[in-house]
Amino acid sequence: MDLLNLPLVKLDPHSPAYTGIRGRCPRCGKGKLFRGLLTLAPKCDTCGLDFSFADPADGPAFFVMSITSFLAVGLLFILQAFLQMPDWLLLLIVSVVVLWSSIALLVPIKGWLVNSQYFYKAGEGVLAGPVSSEPCQCEDCRRRYAKRKR
């Protein structure tokens, strides 16, 4: 099999992962999503989409902490097992790796979550209606309800 002639995986240019990781607008895929490092722009500079719908909250931080904690612990074990270093140097190396990997991962993950909110039309959860305490009228519920009334 010729490895040079393998078909490349084609990504949908408007998928939340593709546009979010690149920090682009979820609707047009061209405008910038961020105004600063982690500050969302008020609207898309290309198509004018208002980004006020976006509320990733603590989602990006959770994912980044989960990823970098495994990276940090693994790196610490490897460095400690194979290299004889003082503890302060190990802590310094792992801290720098955690800091830089956290900064590097926050922007694409936040972009992915914001674009996913737009793509999947996410909104605040609401109940369909009030929850009833009445039995459902099946045979079992009728028997139980009749016993409680006695």
C-alpha positions, -999 to +999 in steps of 0.1 A: +000+000+000+013+034-010+012+057+020+016+088-001-016+082-020-039+077+010-070+099+009-069+127+034-097+131+059-119+160+049-133+180+077-165+200+074-153+236+074-183+247+095-180+219+122-177+232+157-144+215+162-128+229+130-140+265+134-136+265+172-101+253+174-091+278+148-109+306+168-133+314+139-170+324+138-194+295+140-217+308+113-193+320+085-161+303+096-140+334+086-145+361+113-125+361+145-141+346+176-117+362+202-109+399+208-080+391+231-064+359+245-096+346+261-120+375+256-148+368+232-155+394+206-189+411+208-197+401+173-182+386+141-163+411+121-172+394+089-209+383+091-220+403+121-231+373+143-237+385+179-217+363+203-239+372+233-254+336+232-220+322+242-215+312+278-189+284+281-186+291+318-161+268+335-161+241+307-128+251+291-111+253+325-124+218+335-112+202+302-078+219+304-073+209+341-082+173+333-058+171+304-029+189+320-031+171+353-025+138+336+003+153+316+019+168+347+017+136+368+030+115+339+059+139+333+067+140+369+069+102+372+090+099+341+115+126+352+117+113+387+122+077+375+149+083+348+167+114+359+182+122+393+171+158+399+164+178+430+128+181+439+127+219+433+139+214+398+113+188+391+086+211+404+099+240+383+099+219+351+064+205+357+050+239+367+063+255+335+049+226+313+015+229+331+014+267+327+023+267+290+001+237+281-029+253+300-025+286+281-021+267+248-052+246+253-076+272+267-081+291+235-090+262+212-111+244+238-131+276+246-136+282+209-148+246+204-173+249+232-186+283+220-190+270+185-207+239+198-232+260+216-241+278+183-240+246+162-262+226+185-284+256+195-277+251+232-297+271+256-306+272+293-325+241+304-362+245+312-388+220+324-415+212+299-441+218+325-448+215+361-441+180+376-473+164+387-476+144+419-507+126+406-504+089+398-502+080+361-534+060+360-518+026+354-531-004+374-501-003+398-505+034+405-542+032+410-537+004+436-510+023+455-530+055+454-561+037+467-541+022+496-528+056+506-562+071+507-575+045+532 
